[in-house]
Amino acid sequence: MPQVSVNRTIDDQFGDSVSGVLPVYTPLSVWNLGTSCPDCEVHPDPALAFNHTWHDSSQFPGGAPVSLTLQFVGTAISVFCIVPPLAPNVISRYSLNYNLDGGAATGTFSLSPNSTTAFLYNVSVVALQALPNQAHTLSISTDDGINGSIFLFDYAVYT
């Protein structure tokens, strides 16, 4: 009997929909639950975020990177973020790098928003397919200490 592929989610706050494993935020002290962050500069609409939550952090110019680590067993993964609009004196661009299993697959994602009013939801920042069906660790970090980078993690879907 052939195996059936099933998609599962990893929510920013509630973790893996099956195993319950939570994302790991590093350093934890600079990550905030976006819906309860009065000091955060950007405020997406919770109604448009997956499960109405997201985690928010930034790498400031001259600062250390921030990172997210996800663990899953599967053959594919896509990671989705929220992109804020352009705003004066607010870091709104993405500059990320990622690696799977310590370097089995690596890549980058960069995006500078072009709207001054619209948030973008469900933006895919990582999409990996045709992976061996085994346990994986995906690490994503900001990589621009000169200009800074925002990181608004919403959710991931793995197969």
Summary of the structure (lengths in Angstrom):
residues: 159
radius of gyration: 15.4
end to end distance: 18.5
largest distance: 57.5
contacts: 473
relative contact order: 0.28
helix: 8%
strand: 46%
